[in-house]
């Protein structure tokens, strides 16, 4: 049995780049949700900081997430946002109860 992977990705734009980052993040929703093994892929924006975003993700296992990170849409996102993102942290979790 494989363990479901839960991720919390915190992404913050450089000052003044929040709208640009939001557009790029929103463009990932449809293609990512269509990927095999994607159980949940939800984007959130901080209520007090319009330049801070959080993805809450659930993947069927670690390997399918690694496949996701190699997709064309992720590579395009990373290229388009290389001068937009100030901070990008991903926390890998597993459910215990």
ABEGO torsion letter per residue (X at the ends): XBBBBBBBBBBBBBBGAAAAAAAAAAAAAAAAAABBGBABBBBBBBAABAABBBBBBBBABAAAAAAAAABAAAAAAAAAAAAABABBBBBBBBBAX
